Amino acid sequence: MKNLALAIIIFSAIFGSCSKEGNKNILKTDNSGTLLADNGEIDENVSYNKDADGNKIVRNNYQYKATDGSTVTVIFDYEPGTSDVEISSNGKTFKLDKVNSDGKITTYEKGDMKAKVKGDSLILHQGNNIIELVKGKL
């Protein structure tokens, strides 16, 4: 009986001394899995992880396919205070800054190039050219 009581006391001391915060090097996924848009609504186009300090940082890589079958690599980069998208095809990369998001559609622009993202579609506007892309699987 003494051994059982001693074991319970030791177990309680060890278990009670463990930190409840856990390992701060492990990324935590937010329960909602979404980021807020500029209007405060949930942005359906973005998912992210949180670091231990609660910062939402994510870099998502996707393959998109054009209607002609060509593929485009799209990288969404979300950091506190800034968000952008990199669009790469045929050895060229364009980096556009996020200008607006209403939770359903996110718009990126730089110069005469504009990209609108809604769900699995991305529509590029460059001058008079419009290119429609659909998210594929890597």
Disulfide bonds with the S-S distance in Angstrom:
none
